[in-house]
Amino acid sequence: MAKVFTQEEREKIKGQVVELVRQSGRETLRQLEAKTGATRYLMSVLARELVARLRVIPV
C-alpha cells in the first residue's frame, strides 16, 4: 500500500521540488519522484499545485 504523506511532509516535498527545479532548470515528474521519494500520483498533484501558485512554470 502507498505511503500516506502528512501535510507537513507534502510541504517539505514541494520545497524540495522547487529547489531541484531551480538548480537544474528542468526536471521530469519521474526524476522528481526518484529524488523526493514521492509516488507518481502525489508528484503530479504537487506539481499541479505548484504550477497553479506559479512557483514552477510548466514547459
Summary of the structure (lengths in Angstrom):
residues: 59
radius of gyration: 10.7
end to end distance: 31.8
largest distance: 32.8
contacts: 137
relative contact order: 0.18
helix: 66%
strand: 0%
